[in-house]
Amino acid sequence: MCGIVGGYGSMEPEVARRMMGRIAHRGPDDDGLVRVAGNTLGHRRLSIVDVEGGKQPLATPDNALHLVGNGEVYNHEEVLETLEDRAMTTRSDNEVALRLVAERGPDALAELLGMYAFLMADEDGGFIAARDPVGIKPLYWAREEADGPIFFASEMRAFDEGLQPFVESFPPGHYWTPEGGLVRFGRAVPSDDDLEPFDGPSEPGAPIPDAILDEVRGRLIRTVERQMMGDVPVGVFLSGGLDSSLVAAIAARWYERRGEKLKTFAVGLADSPDLLAARAVAEHLGTEHHESVYTQEDALNVLPEVVRTIESFDPSLVRSAVPNFILAEFTAKHVKVVLTGEGADEIFAGYEYLEDFRTERDLHTELVRTIEGLHDLNLQRADRVTMAHGLEARVPFLELDMISLGLSLPAGWKLAGEDQPEKRLLRQAFEGWLPDDFLWRKKAQFGDGSGAASVLQDRMEASVTEEEFERERYEVEPPLRTREEVAYYRIFAEELGEIRPRRTISRFATA
């Protein structure tokens, strides 16, 4: 939705303006800056909800508390009904979050469903920073001295070079205040005590009750429809795989009831598997379909910009980010918001390497680990490649109640193997929504299915000799793992060389 910056302490307005300028791509429609009792809040706006009246920073009617926000609160109408004062000055969902905190304090952030990062400052010198429990929306902070000012921003590149060595990811599901420090208010994954597990057999291939399939289908439909909110059209990134196809199918029906057509967007090399599959799914759903066809040279030419944009040098992330970046640039010419299928593989065990897990306990543990690590892997990529072009990406599968439902289901229904396709549960829940050829299509990693992965990997490995690899891999801790990663790190270091990767870049293993 936007880009935010802020400072608790002596942050001069010119510093805030400089930081805002570096993330202007996140909010090309407007900007705003306010100083409140010596603290600073800055905002770059992408206008989606209350286009005319939702300018930020927002303030309570008495100007006691100010807010800048990045993201969306999908249940803002329900939350509004619980407030004592329901007379809003705008239709912005972010104002509801502001009023909620003003009335009930920052612990009340646990009531929100959505993706967000907020900075708030009050007239008494108080300050609050907060990030959604899944970490869908980014937030970073930096402090050079223990008693010095603290700076906040939506992207690492926003910080002045002198602050880059001190930049860290702000932890998801936490808020920070100067008097209380970090406080956890929510989790991406509920604790075992909070999960309400469904009973079911654990062996692969065991029948799944119709009631469970109905519950999964109904929950995803409600989640997607809730995320259609806004005053601008919402499109769908359609890869042709199961997850994005289901999201598109639900959104297409939502638009059809309103006498309109869903816009879908796909990318790939000419005749790549993803492009062909997406075209067929779009034809079946009757969407207004748009394609971006690129060449191998296009992928290589955009690569340096992509590495700088996603602020990471993880090879699997870079490979998938290149086609996504090209797609986002193309899509932003048509819509401001897209839904994606991110998160389904983590909840419903869609990755090929998960087939090696043979017990429910081990598979469930791995799914929890991957979901908790998404904030600085796939979600970082999804946010950066879209916001680089003033495009907001929403992730219905990663709404909290969807995660909670998915992880409450017996992992045995997700175990895959030779005669057990991955995500069988999700496929069965939506039988009849897509032709069987697409509903049961085997998953391809996005970078592979769109045609980007092999050309990038081969070319970048060839650009680094074995001698260079051994010499350069220890420039960061933990060491770089492959020649391909060294090549990406060289690009990363040109712009963000002072950033300490251990503080900002996840290195947990992905398949």
C-alpha positions as CSV (number, residue, x, y, z in Angstrom):
1,M,0.0,0.0,0.0
2,C,2.6,2.5,1.0
3,G,6.1,3.3,2.4
4,I,6.7,4.6,5.8
5,V,9.6,6.1,7.7
6,G,9.9,7.4,11.2
7,G,12.2,8.5,14.0
8,Y,12.0,8.3,17.7
9,G,14.3,11.0,19.0
10,S,16.2,13.6,17.2
11,M,15.4,12.8,13.6
12,E,15.5,16.0,11.5
13,P,12.8,16.5,8.9
14,E,15.4,16.6,6.1
15,V,16.6,13.1,7.1
16,A,13.0,11.9,6.9
17,R,12.5,13.5,3.5
18,R,15.7,11.9,2.3
19,M,14.5,8.5,3.5
20,M,11.1,9.0,2.0
21,G,12.7,9.9,-1.3
22,R,14.5,6.5,-1.5
23,I,11.1,4.7,-1.2
24,A,9.0,7.0,-3.3
25,H,8.3,4.0,-5.6
26,R,6.2,2.5,-2.8
27,G,3.8,5.4,-2.7
28,P,3.8,7.5,-5.9
29,D,0.4,9.1,-5.3
30,D,1.1,11.4,-2.3
31,D,3.4,12.0,0.7
32,G,3.1,13.5,4.2
33,L,5.3,14.3,7.1
34,V,4.6,15.3,10.7
35,R,6.6,16.0,13.8
36,V,4.9,15.2,17.1
37,A,6.6,16.1,20.4
38,G,10.1,15.8,18.8
39,N,9.4,12.5,17.0
40,T,8.9,12.2,13.2
41,L,6.5,10.2,11.0
42,G,6.8,10.2,7.2
43,H,4.5,8.5,4.6
44,R,4.5,7.8,0.8
45,R,1.0,6.8,-0.3
46,L,-0.4,4.4,-2.8
47,S,-4.0,5.3,-2.9
48,I,-6.3,2.2,-2.6
49,V,-8.8,2.7,0.2
50,D,-10.5,6.2,0.5
51,V,-8.5,7.5,-2.5
52,E,-9.7,11.1,-1.9
53,G,-9.7,11.3,1.9
54,G,-7.2,8.8,3.2
55,K,-4.1,11.0,3.1
56,Q,-1.5,10.2,5.9
57,P,-0.3,10.9,8.5
58,L,-3.7,10.3,10.2
59,A,-4.6,11.8,13.5
60,T,-7.2,11.3,16.2
61,P,-9.8,14.2,16.4
62,D,-7.9,15.8,19.3
63,N,-4.5,15.4,17.5
64,A,-3.3,13.4,20.5
65,L,-2.1,10.4,18.4
66,H,-0.8,10.3,14.9
67,L,-0.2,7.3,12.6
68,V,1.5,6.3,9.4
69,G,0.7,2.9,8.0
70,N,1.7,0.5,5.3
71,G,-0.8,-2.2,4.4
72,E,-4.5,-3.1,4.9
73,V,-6.7,-4.1,7.8
74,Y,-9.3,-6.4,6.2
75,N,-11.6,-6.7,9.2
76,H,-11.7,-2.9,9.9
77,E,-15.5,-2.7,9.6
78,E,-15.9,-5.4,12.3
79,V,-13.4,-3.7,14.5
80,L,-15.0,-0.3,14.0
81,E,-18.3,-1.7,15.4
82,T,-16.5,-2.4,18.7
83,L,-15.2,1.1,19.2
84,E,-16.8,3.6,21.6
85,D,-16.3,6.4,19.1
86,R,-17.3,5.2,15.6
87,A,-17.3,8.7,13.9
88,M,-14.3,8.4,11.6
89,T,-12.9,11.3,9.7
90,T,-12.0,9.1,6.7
91,R,-13.0,5.8,5.3
92,S,-9.4,4.5,5.7
93,D,-9.0,1.1,7.3
94,N,-5.8,2.5,8.9
95,E,-7.8,5.1,10.8
96,V,-9.7,2.3,12.5
97,A,-6.3,0.8,13.6
98,L,-5.3,4.3,14.9
99,R,-8.6,4.7,16.8
100,L,-8.4,1.1,18.2
101,V,-4.9,1.8,19.7
102,A,-6.0,5.2,21.0
103,E,-9.0,3.6,22.8
104,R,-7.5,0.3,24.0
105,G,-3.8,0.5,23.7
106,P,-1.3,-1.4,21.5
107,D,-2.2,-4.8,22.8
108,A,-5.5,-4.4,20.9
109,L,-3.5,-4.8,17.7
110,A,-4.1,-8.5,18.2
111,E,-7.7,-7.9,17.1
112,L,-6.7,-7.0,13.5
113,L,-6.7,-9.2,10.5
114,G,-4.5,-8.0,7.7
115,M,-1.0,-7.1,6.6
116,Y,0.5,-3.9,8.1
117,A,3.3,-2.0,9.6
118,F,2.4,1.0,11.7
119,L,4.3,3.9,13.3
120,M,2.5,6.1,15.9
121,A,3.5,9.1,17.9
122,D,1.6,11.0,20.6
123,E,1.7,14.5,21.9
124,D,3.3,13.4,25.2
125,G,6.4,12.1,23.4
126,G,5.2,8.4,23.2
127,F,6.0,6.3,20.2
128,I,4.7,2.9,18.9
129,A,6.0,0.7,16.1
130,A,4.2,-2.5,15.1
131,R,4.3,-5.2,12.5
132,D,1.7,-7.8,11.5
133,P,2.1,-11.3,13.0
134,V,3.0,-13.0,9.7
135,G,5.4,-10.2,8.6
136,I,3.6,-9.7,5.3
137,K,4.5,-6.0,5.3
138,P,8.1,-5.1,5.9
139,L,9.6,-2.9,8.7
140,Y,13.2,-2.3,9.6
141,W,14.8,-0.3,12.4
142,A,18.3,1.0,13.2
143,R,20.0,2.6,16.2
144,E,23.6,3.6,16.2
145,E,24.0,4.2,19.9
146,A,22.2,2.6,22.8
147,D,20.7,5.9,24.0
148,G,20.5,7.5,20.5
149,P,17.5,8.0,18.2
150,I,15.8,5.0,16.5
151,F,15.0,5.2,12.8
152,F,12.3,3.1,11.1
153,A,11.6,2.4,7.4
154,S,9.8,0.0,5.0
155,E,13.0,-0.9,3.2
156,M,16.7,-1.2,4.0
157,R,17.7,1.1,1.2
158,A,15.8,4.0,2.9
159,F,18.5,4.3,5.6
160,D,21.5,6.6,5.3
161,E,24.7,4.7,4.6
162,G,26.0,5.5,8.1
163,L,23.1,3.7,9.6
164,Q,23.1,0.6,7.4
165,P,25.4,-1.5,9.6
166,F,22.8,-1.1,12.4
167,V,19.7,-2.0,10.4
168,E,17.7,-5.0,11.6
169,S,14.4,-6.6,10.7
170,F,11.6,-5.5,13.1
171,P,10.1,-8.8,14.4
172,P,6.6,-9.7,13.1
173,G,3.9,-9.8,15.7
174,H,5.5,-7.3,18.0
175,Y,5.0,-3.7,18.9
176,W,7.7,-1.5,20.5
177,T,7.4,1.4,22.8
178,P,10.3,3.4,24.5
179,E,9.0,2.5,28.0
180,G,8.2,-1.2,27.4
181,G,10.5,-2.3,24.7
182,L,9.4,-5.1,22.4
183,V,6.1,-6.8,23.2
184,R,4.7,-9.7,21.3
185,F,1.0,-9.3,20.5
186,G,0.5,-12.0,17.9
187,R,2.0,-15.0,16.2
188,A,1.9,-16.3,12.6
189,V,1.3,-19.8,13.9
190,P,-0.9,-20.3,17.0
191,S,0.7,-22.3,19.8
192,D,-0.3,-25.9,20.1
193,D,-2.6,-25.0,23.0
194,D,-4.4,-22.5,20.8
195,L,-4.9,-24.8,17.9
196,E,-8.1,-26.8,17.8
197,P,-7.0,-29.9,16.0
198,F,-9.4,-31.9,13.8
199,D,-9.5,-35.7,14.3
200,G,-8.4,-37.8,11.4
201,P,-6.3,-40.7,10.4
202,S,-2.6,-40.1,9.8
203,E,-1.8,-42.4,6.9
204,P,-1.3,-40.9,3.5
205,G,-4.3,-41.3,1.2
206,A,-6.8,-41.6,4.0
207,P,-10.3,-40.3,3.1
208,I,-10.9,-36.7,4.0
209,P,-14.4,-36.0,5.4
210,D,-16.7,-33.8,3.3
211,A,-17.2,-31.5,6.2
212,I,-13.5,-30.7,6.3
213,L,-13.4,-30.0,2.6
214,D,-16.3,-27.7,3.0
215,E,-14.6,-25.9,5.8
216,V,-11.4,-25.4,3.9
217,R,-13.3,-24.2,0.8
218,G,-15.5,-21.9,2.7
219,R,-12.6,-20.3,4.6
220,L,-10.6,-19.6,1.5
221,I,-13.6,-18.1,-0.3
222,R,-14.3,-15.8,2.7
223,T,-10.7,-14.8,2.9
224,V,-10.3,-14.0,-0.8
225,E,-13.6,-12.1,-0.8
226,R,-12.5,-10.1,2.2
227,Q,-9.3,-9.1,0.4
228,M,-11.2,-7.7,-2.6
229,M,-11.7,-4.5,-0.5
230,G,-10.7,-1.2,-1.9
231,D,-11.8,1.6,-4.2
232,V,-9.7,0.4,-7.1
233,P,-9.8,-2.8,-9.2
234,V,-8.1,-5.9,-7.9
235,G,-6.4,-8.3,-10.2
236,V,-4.7,-11.7,-9.8
237,F,-1.2,-13.0,-10.5
238,L,-2.1,-16.2,-12.4
239,S,0.8,-18.6,-12.8
240,G,-1.4,-21.5,-13.9
241,G,-0.5,-23.5,-10.8
242,L,-3.1,-24.6,-8.3
243,D,-2.9,-21.8,-5.7
244,S,-3.2,-18.8,-7.9
245,S,-5.8,-20.6,-10.1
246,L,-8.0,-21.1,-7.0
247,V,-7.6,-17.5,-5.9
248,A,-8.5,-16.4,-9.5
249,A,-11.5,-18.7,-9.6
250,I,-12.9,-17.3,-6.4
251,A,-12.2,-13.7,-7.4
252,A,-13.7,-14.2,-10.9
253,R,-17.0,-15.4,-9.3
254,W,-16.9,-12.4,-7.0
255,Y,-16.6,-10.0,-10.0
256,E,-19.2,-12.0,-12.0
257,R,-21.8,-11.4,-9.3
258,R,-21.2,-7.7,-9.9
259,G,-21.4,-7.8,-13.6
260,E,-17.7,-7.3,-14.1
261,K,-14.6,-9.3,-15.3
262,L,-11.6,-10.2,-13.2
263,K,-8.2,-9.1,-14.7
264,T,-5.5,-11.8,-14.5
265,F,-1.8,-11.5,-15.3
266,A,0.8,-14.0,-16.3
267,V,4.5,-14.0,-17.3
268,G,6.9,-16.3,-18.9
269,L,9.2,-17.1,-21.8
270,A,7.3,-17.8,-25.0
271,D,5.5,-21.1,-24.6
272,S,6.7,-21.7,-21.1
273,P,4.6,-24.1,-19.0
274,D,3.3,-21.4,-16.6
275,L,2.3,-19.1,-19.4
276,L,0.4,-21.8,-21.3
277,A,-1.3,-23.1,-18.2
278,A,-2.3,-19.6,-17.1
279,R,-3.8,-18.9,-20.5
280,A,-5.9,-22.0,-20.4
281,V,-7.1,-21.3,-16.8
282,A,-8.0,-17.7,-17.7
283,E,-10.0,-18.9,-20.7
284,H,-11.9,-21.4,-18.6
285,L,-12.6,-18.7,-15.9
286,G,-13.5,-16.1,-18.5
287,T,-11.1,-13.4,-17.2
288,E,-9.7,-10.4,-18.9
289,H,-6.2,-12.0,-19.3
290,H,-2.9,-10.2,-19.9
291,E,0.4,-11.7,-20.6
292,S,4.0,-10.5,-20.4
293,V,6.4,-12.5,-22.5
294,Y,10.0,-11.9,-21.9
295,T,13.3,-13.3,-23.4
296,Q,16.3,-14.8,-21.7
297,E,18.2,-11.5,-22.3
298,D,15.3,-9.6,-20.7
299,A,15.8,-11.7,-17.6
300,L,19.5,-11.1,-17.5
301,N,19.2,-7.4,-18.1
302,V,16.8,-6.8,-15.3
303,L,18.7,-9.1,-12.8
304,P,20.9,-6.4,-11.2
305,E,17.8,-4.2,-10.5
306,V,16.0,-7.1,-9.1
307,V,18.7,-8.0,-6.6
308,R,18.8,-4.4,-5.4
309,T,15.0,-4.3,-5.3
310,I,14.4,-7.4,-3.2
311,E,17.3,-6.6,-0.9
312,S,18.5,-10.1,-0.8
313,F,21.0,-12.4,-2.6
314,D,19.4,-15.8,-1.8
315,P,19.5,-17.7,-5.1
316,S,16.1,-19.3,-5.0
317,L,14.6,-15.9,-4.1
318,V,16.4,-14.1,-6.9
319,R,15.4,-16.7,-9.5
320,S,11.7,-16.4,-8.7
321,A,11.9,-12.6,-8.3
322,V,13.1,-12.0,-11.8
323,P,9.9,-13.1,-13.6
324,N,7.8,-11.6,-10.7
325,F,9.5,-8.2,-11.2
326,I,8.8,-8.3,-14.9
327,L,5.2,-9.3,-14.3
328,A,4.7,-6.6,-11.6
329,E,6.0,-3.8,-13.9
330,F,3.6,-5.0,-16.6
331,T,0.6,-5.4,-14.2
332,A,1.0,-2.0,-12.6
333,K,-0.1,-0.5,-16.0
334,H,-3.5,-2.0,-15.5
335,V,-4.3,-2.3,-11.7
336,K,-3.0,-1.1,-8.3
337,V,-3.7,-4.3,-6.4
338,V,-3.2,-8.0,-7.1
339,L,-4.0,-11.2,-5.2
340,T,-1.4,-14.0,-5.2
341,G,-1.2,-17.6,-4.2
342,E,1.7,-17.1,-1.7
343,G,1.6,-19.3,1.4
344,A,-0.5,-22.3,0.2
345,D,2.6,-24.5,-0.2
346,E,3.6,-23.7,3.4
347,I,0.2,-24.5,4.8
348,F,-0.8,-27.4,2.7
349,A,2.7,-29.0,2.0
350,G,3.1,-28.2,-1.6
351,Y,6.9,-28.3,-2.0
352,E,8.5,-31.3,-3.5
353,Y,11.0,-31.7,-0.7
354,L,8.2,-32.1,1.8
355,E,7.5,-35.5,0.3
356,D,10.5,-36.8,2.2
357,F,8.6,-36.3,5.5
358,R,6.9,-39.5,6.5
359,T,5.4,-38.7,9.9
360,E,2.8,-36.2,10.8
361,R,4.8,-34.7,13.6
362,D,7.9,-34.0,11.4
363,L,5.8,-32.6,8.6
364,H,3.8,-30.3,10.9
365,T,7.0,-29.1,12.5
366,E,8.5,-28.3,9.1
367,L,5.4,-26.4,8.0
368,V,5.4,-24.3,11.1
369,R,9.1,-23.5,10.5
370,T,8.6,-22.4,6.9
371,I,5.5,-20.2,7.8
372,E,7.4,-18.5,10.6
373,G,10.3,-17.8,8.2
374,L,8.3,-16.4,5.3
375,H,8.6,-12.7,6.4
376,D,12.2,-12.4,5.1
377,L,12.0,-14.9,2.3
378,N,9.0,-15.2,-0.1
379,L,7.1,-12.4,1.5
380,Q,10.1,-10.1,1.2
381,R,10.3,-10.9,-2.5
382,A,6.6,-10.5,-3.0
383,D,6.5,-7.1,-1.3
384,R,9.6,-5.6,-3.0
385,V,8.9,-6.7,-6.6
386,T,5.4,-5.3,-6.6
387,M,5.9,-2.2,-4.5
388,A,8.9,-1.3,-6.8
389,H,6.2,-0.5,-9.3
390,G,3.5,1.0,-7.0
391,L,1.6,-2.3,-7.0
392,E,0.2,-3.9,-3.8
393,A,0.2,-7.7,-3.5
394,R,-2.2,-9.4,-1.1
395,V,-1.8,-13.0,0.1
396,P,-5.1,-14.6,1.1
397,F,-3.6,-17.9,2.1
398,L,-1.6,-16.1,4.8
399,E,-4.4,-14.4,6.7
400,L,-4.3,-15.6,10.3
401,D,-7.5,-17.5,10.3
402,M,-6.5,-19.4,7.2
403,I,-3.2,-20.4,8.7
404,S,-4.9,-21.5,11.9
405,L,-7.3,-23.7,10.0
406,G,-4.7,-25.2,7.8
407,L,-2.4,-26.1,10.7
408,S,-5.3,-27.5,12.7
409,L,-5.8,-30.2,10.0
410,P,-4.1,-33.6,10.5
411,A,-0.8,-33.4,8.8
412,G,-1.5,-37.0,7.5
413,W,-3.9,-35.5,5.0
414,K,-1.0,-33.5,3.6
415,L,1.6,-36.2,3.4
416,A,2.5,-36.8,-0.2
417,G,4.2,-39.6,-2.0
418,E,4.2,-41.7,-5.1
419,D,0.4,-42.2,-5.2
420,Q,-0.4,-39.2,-3.1
421,P,-0.2,-35.8,-4.9
422,E,0.8,-32.8,-3.0
423,K,-2.0,-30.6,-1.7
424,R,-4.6,-33.3,-2.2
425,L,-6.7,-31.7,0.5
426,L,-6.8,-28.4,-1.2
427,R,-7.5,-30.0,-4.6
428,Q,-10.3,-32.1,-3.4
429,A,-11.9,-29.1,-1.6
430,F,-12.3,-27.3,-4.9
431,E,-13.3,-30.1,-7.2
432,G,-15.5,-28.7,-10.0
433,W,-14.0,-25.2,-9.8
434,L,-11.3,-26.0,-12.4
435,P,-11.0,-28.6,-15.1
436,D,-9.2,-31.7,-13.7
437,D,-6.2,-31.1,-15.9
438,F,-5.5,-27.9,-14.0
439,L,-6.8,-28.9,-10.6
440,W,-4.4,-31.8,-10.5
441,R,-1.5,-30.2,-12.4
442,K,1.8,-31.0,-10.7
443,K,3.4,-28.0,-9.1
444,A,6.3,-26.2,-10.8
445,Q,8.4,-23.7,-8.9
446,F,7.6,-20.2,-10.3
447,G,11.1,-19.5,-11.5
448,D,11.1,-22.9,-13.2
449,G,7.7,-22.8,-14.7
450,S,8.1,-19.3,-16.1
451,G,11.4,-20.2,-17.7
452,A,13.8,-18.0,-15.7
453,A,15.6,-20.4,-13.3
454,S,18.0,-22.3,-15.5
455,V,19.2,-19.4,-17.6
456,L,19.9,-17.3,-14.5
457,Q,21.7,-20.0,-12.6
458,D,23.9,-21.1,-15.5
459,R,24.9,-17.5,-16.5
460,M,25.6,-16.4,-12.9
461,E,27.6,-19.4,-12.0
462,A,29.8,-18.9,-15.1
463,S,30.5,-15.4,-14.0
464,V,32.4,-16.5,-10.8
465,T,35.4,-18.8,-11.0
466,E,36.2,-21.4,-8.3
467,E,39.1,-19.3,-7.1
468,E,36.9,-16.2,-6.8
469,F,34.3,-18.2,-5.0
470,E,36.8,-19.5,-2.4
471,R,38.1,-16.0,-1.9
472,E,34.8,-14.1,-1.7
473,R,32.5,-16.5,0.0
474,Y,33.7,-15.5,3.5
475,E,32.9,-11.8,3.0
476,V,29.7,-12.4,4.9
477,E,28.7,-14.5,7.8
478,P,27.4,-17.2,7.4
479,P,29.5,-17.8,4.3
480,L,28.1,-17.7,0.8
481,R,27.1,-21.1,-0.4
482,T,27.5,-21.2,-4.2
483,R,29.2,-19.4,-7.0
484,E,25.7,-18.2,-8.1
485,E,25.1,-16.7,-4.7
486,V,28.5,-14.9,-4.8
487,A,27.4,-13.4,-8.1
488,Y,24.2,-12.1,-6.6
489,Y,26.0,-10.8,-3.5
490,R,28.3,-8.7,-5.6
491,I,25.3,-6.9,-6.9
492,F,23.7,-6.6,-3.5
493,A,26.9,-5.1,-2.0
494,E,27.0,-2.3,-4.6
495,E,24.0,-0.7,-3.0
496,L,23.7,-2.3,0.5
497,G,27.3,-3.3,1.2
498,E,27.1,-2.0,4.8
499,I,24.1,-4.0,5.7
500,R,24.9,-7.0,8.0
501,P,23.1,-10.0,6.4
502,R,22.9,-11.9,9.7
503,R,20.6,-9.2,11.0
504,T,18.4,-8.9,8.0
505,I,18.5,-11.9,5.6
506,S,17.2,-15.3,6.4
507,R,19.4,-18.2,5.8
508,F,17.1,-21.0,6.9
509,A,17.3,-23.8,4.3
510,T,14.7,-24.0,1.5
511,A,14.4,-26.7,-1.0
